Amino acid sequence: MPLTESQYTIPSGATNNFTFNSTDNSWDITITDNTAKEISFTVPAGDGYKLVQTGTSGSSTGGQWTFYKDGTNVESYGNGGGEPMNDTYEFGTLTSSNVIKWTYTGSSSVESPITFKLQMMQPGDLITENGCDNTGFDTHINISGTNIFAFNTKSNSPAYVGYMYGTVYPISISNWTSGARFGNSFTWDGTNYKLTDATVTNPDATHHYSCNSTDAEGTCTSIRYVYWMRESTKFYITISDGKGIEEAIKDMQTNTNPSNAKTQIDAWYLSNMNTVTSKLEDTIWCNDRSIGRYNGWSATGTINGTYSLLFGAHERSNNASGTSTTKNQPSLACANKNDAFTVSNGNGNQKLQYPVAMLTEDEMVLAGGVYGQTNGAFYLTIGNWYWSLSPSYFDHVADGFILYAGEIYYDAMNFAGGLRPAVSLKPGTPVISGEGTVSSPYRIGN
């Protein structure tokens, strides 16, 4: 965090051309007289010091700045007119007798002024020294030069909507044996399934199970569950160990395997945010896999027409069918504890290592987003699309909600998009400066 004015000492006889700005704890100067400027100071003994410089120059001005430690040039740089004049030097450990000096030489005038802002930082500031303009891929996490990631590397199972997920039941698509029988349920003897009421040769709203056999008394060690039939093509999953569709859905929603999104966000957090964990709330991050409508994924559900497995956020969003009172109804509640990701908070599943995840679709709506409608002034818009934490639906591909160009939509979980981690500050965390805007972000104190 930036030092306050009382933490600086200007050495006797040293030149100081700057004015201290207590709003953001910086030394500020605007140069218009074409003369060299400088500042010298000492700071309390400590570790992790860095001097952060932000500067602007007029269209015809430029010049050179230099950082010194005890009279030794440790950093010197310059640029031409009209370019940003930002720089950071890591001083590390300093004693109270180390003298830090900064100088500048270059051209300036009233018509083409130069401005500088200097802040001596120590660990504890949650805002990076160069800020963020809230646009483009610079707002995504960047690991090894990559800034777009799939939520999960595959999307051929409902399991892949999970921030963490369990058993994967991949779908199969085929037109198998003509005349195969379909039952409305089954029995299990510890080794084999046996169909019950296998009276039809095509799946329907009450006959989803098949052993792919024409035998009405057919048995099998694994059973096929058909959730959709398009003309003669069947979409199904294969289930074993005596389980049915209800158990298969529960299996997919156990928190065993981290998603690609979770893996990437955890790696980013460890490298960039781990030192400020004490300032963050162990809040709930809701990967809401509650089922809005089972449709063909229910043993008594239709396999034609509306067949998709629809998750909770889908039903609350603007593309939900039904009456207007059931549409666009965002919620901050998390229906299932299993989906409420936390570190140690007992109100959640305690499956996170770090207190970080992503915004939900509901939170995007509450912030001003609308499904299927563009809002260019929406402050979460960055010009590139990025993932939310909320599943949307599964037909033959797992889809999750995204935000693109101010519009909330959905896409397949294995498509590459942005990951924008989110954290929650602890109650009572002081804001020491800033207005909460892109140009003047909040700076957080101890």
N, C-alpha and C positions, 0 to 999 in steps of 0.2 A: 504494500500500500504506500502511497506517497507520504513523505515526511511533512509535518506541519512546520510553520514558520519558526516556532520556538526550538525546533530541533536543529536548526542551522546556526552556525557561528561564523560571522564574517571576520577573517583575520584582520588585525590592526594594520592599517595602511593599505589594505587591498581595495581594488576598484570593484564597484558593483553598479552596473548600469541597469539592473533589472528592478522590477516592482513585484512584490509577492502578492499573488492572487489567492485569497483564502477560500474562494468558492470551490476550486479544485486542487488547492495546495500545490501551486506551480509558481515558478519564477517566469514572468512575462516581460517581453520587450517588443516594441515596434520601432524599427530603424528607418528613418527618413532622411538622415543628414549625411550619408555617404562616409561615415566614420567607423573605425573599428570599435567593437564592444567586447566586454568581458565580465565575468563574475568569478569570484573565488569563495570557497567556504569549507568548513569542516562539519562533520556530523558525529553523532554518538557512536561509540564502538559497536560493531555488529557484523553480521554475516548476510550474504545474499544481496548486497547493494547493486543497483544498476541505475545509470543515469539515462532517462528517457527524454528524447528531444523530438518535438513536432514543430514543423516550420513551414511557412509558405513564402513564396517570392513573387514579385511582380513580373510582368511579361518581359521586362528588359533587365531584370536584376538577377544576381546570383552571387556566388562567392564560396569561401571556405570556412569551415568550423573545425576546431581542434579541442580534444579533451586531454587534460593533463592530470597526472597524479604526482604530487611532490615535485613539480617542475619538469617531469618527464612526459613527453608527448606519447600518449597511449593510443590515440585514435585521431586521424585527420582525414577529412573528406570534403568534397565540394561538388557543386553542380551548376548548370546553366540556369538562365532565367526561366521562370514559369513552372519549374519542376518542384515536386514535394521535397521538403528538406527534413525528412525524418531519419532518426538514427538512435541507436541504443548501444551503450557500452556497459559490459558486465564488470563492475569493480570488485565484486565478491566481498571478502572480509576487509573491513576498514577499522582503523583505530581512531580515537578522537584527535590525534595529531596529524593524520593524513590530510593534506590540503588538496582539494579538488578544484580545478580551474577549467573554465570554458572560454574560448575566444572565437571571434568572428571577424573576418575582413571581407569586404566586397562592396559592390555598388548598390546604392539605394537612393530614393528620392521621395518626395511627397506623392508624386504621381505613381511611383513604383516602389512601394514600401516592402520591407521584409519584416516578418513577425516570427518570433520564437517563443516556445513554451518549454521549460525545463522542469522535470520532476525527478527527484531522487527517490527510488522505490526500494522497498524491502518486501519479502514474501508476505502474502496476505491480501493482495489486491486481486479481485476476481476478474478485472477487465484488462485485456491485453493492451500493451502500450500503444499499438497502432490502431486500436479500435476496429470497427467493422462497419461497412457501408450497407449491410443487409441485402446485398445483391449477389447473384451469380454463385458459382461453385465455391467461392471463398467462404461461404457460410456453411458448407458441408464439412464433415470430418474428413481429414486427409491423412491416410496412412500409406506410407511408401509411395507417395505421389499419386494415389488413387483417391478420387473424391466421389465416385458413384458406386453403389453396392446393391446387390439383390438383397431383399429381405430374407429370403431363403434361396438356396441354390436350385431347388426344384419346386414345382407347384402342382404335381400330379396326385396329391393326397390332401384331404382336409387337415391333416396334421400340420401342414406347412404354413398355416396362418398363425402358428404359435410363436411367441417370443422365445419360449421354450416348448418343446413338444415331445411326445412319447412315441409309441409304436406307429410306424408308417404303414397305412393300408393303401397302396397305390391302386388307382383305378385301372381297369382293363376295358377295352372297347372291342367287341367282336360280335359276330353272328354265328353262335355255335349250333350244335346238333339240332336239326329240325325235329320237332316233336318232343323236345326235352320237357319234362314235367316241372311244375313249380308249386311249392307248398306255401301255406300261410304261416307255418311255423316248423319246428323240428323237435326231435328228441335226441339225447346224447347219452351213449352208454359207456362213456369213458374212452372209447376208441373211435366210434363212428357216429356221424349224424344220420338221422333218418327223417325224411320229410313227413309232415302231416298234411292231410287234406290236399294231396298232390293231384288235383282234379283238372288242372288246366295246362295247356301247352304253350301259353304265352304269359309273361308276368302281367299282373294287374294291381289294383290298389290294395289288395289284400294277399296277393301271392307273389312274394319277392324272392323266396329262397329256392335254390335249385342245386341238384347234384350233377347237372348236365347229363341226365339219364332219361330215357323214355319209360323207365320202370316206375310205376306209381309208388312202389315200396322201396325206391332207390335209397342206397346208403352211400356215404362218402366220408373220408377222413377230414376233408375240408369242404366248406360249403360256400356257394356263390350267393351274394346278395345283390339283386338288381335294383338300382334306384332310379333308372331312367331307361326308356326304350324309345328310340327315334326310328320310325318305320320298323325295320327288322333288326336294327343294330342295338345291342344291349350294352349299357354302361354299368359296370358292377365292380365290387371289391370281393376278395376272397378272405374268408374268416375261418379260423381253426380253433382247436382246444375247447370245443363245446360252447364257444361264445356266439352271441347273436349281434345284431346291429347296435343295440343299446350299449353293450359292453365294448364293441369296437370303437364307438365314438368316445367313450370314456378313456379307452386306451390311448387314443390319439391326443388327448388333452392332458395327459400326465406330463409333468415338467422334468424331463430326463435329459433332453438334448438341447443345447443352446442354439438359437437361430444364428444365421450369419450376421444379422443386424446386431444381436446382443454381443457376439464375439468382437465385432469391429468397434462397437461403442465402448465396451469394457477396455479394450486395448487403448483407445483414444483417451479415456478417462484416466487410466493409470499413468499415461505419459504427460497429461496436461492439467489434471484437476485433483489428483490425489492429495496434494498438500493442503487443499482447502476443504476437505471432507468435513471437518469440525463445524463449518459454517452452514452445512446443508442438512435439510430435513429428510428424515427417512420416511418419505411420503409414499402413497400408493400410486403405482403406474399400472393402469388397467389395460391389459390385453384381452378385451372382453370377448370370450368365446362362448358366451351364453347363446342359446339357439332361439332366434326369433321365430322361425318356422322350419320344421323338419321337411315338409313336403315329401319327396320320394325317399328320404332318409329315415322315415318312420315305417314300421312294419305294416301300418295301415294307411300309408300316404300314397298319393298319386304318383304314377311313373310317367305321365304325359302332362303336357301343359307346364304348370309351375312345379318343377321338380327339384330346384336347387336347394341346398342347405344354406339358409340365410341366418347370419349372425346378428347379435343384438344391435350393433351400431347401424347396420343396414336397415333394420326395421325402424330405427329412430330417425334416419336421415330422410332427405326430401324425395328419395326415390322409392320409399316404402309405399306399398299399395294399401288401400283401405281408406278410412275416412280422414278428413283433413285434421281431425283432432289427434291422430296417431302419427302425423308426419312432422318432421323437423322439430323433434322434441329431444334435444340433447340432455344428457344426464352425467353428473359427476360421480354417481354411485357406481360401484363395481359389483355386479350381480353375484359373482362367485369368488370366494376366497382364493380358490385355485388360480384365478386369473389376476389377482391383485398382487403385483410384484413389489416386494419390499426387501430390505436387507435384514433387519432384525425385528421390525415392527410386527407385533403379534396380530394386528388386524389384517395382515396380508400373508402371502405364502412363504416369505423369508427365503426366496430363491435368488435374490440379487447379491452380488459381491460388492457393488458400489451403488450409491443412491442416485442413479441416473438412468434415463430411458428416453422415450420420445413422447410428444404430445399425442393425445387421442383425437379421433375425428370429432368427438363431442366437444372437446376443448377448442378445436379449430372453428367449429360452428359458433360457440359462445364468443369467440374473438372476432367474429364478423363474417366467416365463410359460409357459403351456401352450396349445397350439392347441385351440380349441373349449371351453376350460374357464375359468371365471372365478375369479380369485384376487384378492379385494378388498384383501388386505394387500400385494400385489405393489408394490414401491416405485416402479416406473415408471408405475403407474396415476395418472392425473391427473383423471379424470372426463370428459375429452373424448378423441376418438380422433385418432391421429396416425400418420403414415407410418413404416414402416421403409425400409431401403434395398434390401430383398430382393424380387425378382419372385416371383410364385406360379405362374401358369399363363396360357395363352391358349386360349380356346375360340373365341368370336367377339368377345370383349372381353379386353383386357390387364388382368390383375389383379396387385396387389402386396399384401404383408402389411402389416397395420395392427395397432395395439394399442388396444383399447377396453375400458374398465371392467375391466382386469385380464385380458382375454381376447384372445389372438392370433387374428386372423381375416384376411380378405382383402377387397379391394374394387377397383372399376374405377379405373384410373389417372387418369381425368379427373374423379373426384369430389373435392370440396373437403374437406380435412382439415387437421390441424395439421402443421407442420414444426418439429421440435425438433432443432436442430443439435447435434452432439457434437464434442468435441475430445479430444486425447490429450496429457497432460502429458509433458514430457521426463523421462527417468529422473533421479532425484536432485533434482528440484525440491522445495524445502523447504515444508512446511506450517507456517506460523507461528502459527496458532491454529485453533480450531474442532474439532468432534467428528465432522464428516462427516454431520450430521443436518440435517433441514429447518430446525430452530430454531437450530442452531449449525453452519453450513456451514464447510467448510475455507476458510481464507484462505491464499493462495499467495504466497510471498516470491520474492525474486530468486534 
